[in-house]
């Protein structure tokens, strides 16, 4: 292998590496990480809503109300 071929291979190896030290590439990586964390945060709230403990909601209390809006007595 000649010296020119070795030098050419070094250039090709360096050209394949992504430029992660530039300001633009670092900002893109940070932005991607923020979106990924936002997705994980939203997904975690969805899982908590699906599989978490059920709380008494306004919709649940609506069925327990009487005409005046006060809580219905336990006997009814």
Secondary structure by P-SEA (a helix, b strand, c coil): ccaaaaaaaaaaaaaaccccccaaaaaaaaaaaaaaaaaaaaaaaaaaaacccccccccccccccccccccccccc
